[in-house]
Every structure is written in C-alpha cells, then in structure tokens.
C-alpha cells in the first residue's frame, strides 16, 4: 500500500521521529532525492545533498539525487523504494 508522508520545518532533532518512521518504510534503504523546492542560485545542489544526509537517521541510506527530471522515465524509478 502506498503511503504519503508530509513533513517540513524543524531541525534534525525535531524531525527525528518522522524521519525514522519514513526510513522504516524503505525495504531496500534506497532513497531518491529530488530537490525541486530549492533555488540552485541560493541553495546549491551540493548543499541540498549535504542537508538530506545530515540527520543521523539518513546516514545509512543509499541516497541518489536527481537534479533534473529531463530524460527520466517512469521505469527509472524501479531502483528506488
């Protein structure tokens, strides 16, 4: 069954419980990060990647970041939880 988890705001400690809940839903621990809510001129993609890796809960995940969705196909998602 698909699940939708909405989270936002707060620091790493404040979001720890929701982060851990989310991670427990990922059987292969392979996470696709698509930082579409950032402005690269203000927040670089490198900074966004460091941000997603910062919470202790996310450090054991295999995080792959797509900066651009051009040329991506639905089948490309099969590798991720």
N, C-alpha and C positions, 0 to 999 in steps of 0.2 A: 504494500500500500504506500503510495506517495505521501510525503509529509512536507508541509510548508512551515518553516521556522522563521519568524520575524524577530530581529534583534537589532539593536543600534544604540549608540550613545554609551556613555560609561567608559571606564578604563578596563584594563585587562583583569584586574581583580573583581570588579563589579560584574563583569560578564562571564566569569569563570564557570558558573553552574550551567548556563545555557550553552557555552562552548563545549563543555564536557558531554552534555546531553546530545548535542549535534554530532560530535565525533563518534559517540557510541552507535549512531545510526549508520556509520560508514563501514561496511563489512571489510573492504579491502584497504581502507585508510588512504584512498587516492582521491584527492580533492582538486577540483578545477576552480581556480580563482579568476574571475572576470571583473577587473576593476573599472567598470563603466561609470561609476559615480564620482570619479576623480577628474580633475582638470590637470593633465600632464604638465602644463606650464607652471602650475602651482605646487602640485604633488607629483613628483616623478614616479614612473612605474617601479623603479628600484626602491623608492621609499615605500610605495604601496605594498610591495612584496615583503619588505622588512617588517612592515606593520602587521601583515597577516601571519607572519612567522613568530612574532613577539610573544603572544600568550603561550605560557608553558604547555597548555593543552594541545596546541597546534604543532609543537615541535617534532612530534613523532609521525606526522602526516607526510605523505608524498604530495606536495603542493606543486601544481603546474599552473602557470599564469598565461592566459591568452590576452594579449594587448589589443588584438584586432580580430574581429569576427569575420572579416572578409575571407573568402575561400574555405571557411569552416562548414562542415556538413553535419547533419544530424548523426550520421554514423560515427563521427569523430568523438561523440560523447560516450560511446560504449566503454571506453577505457577508464571512465571515472565513476565513482559512487555518486 
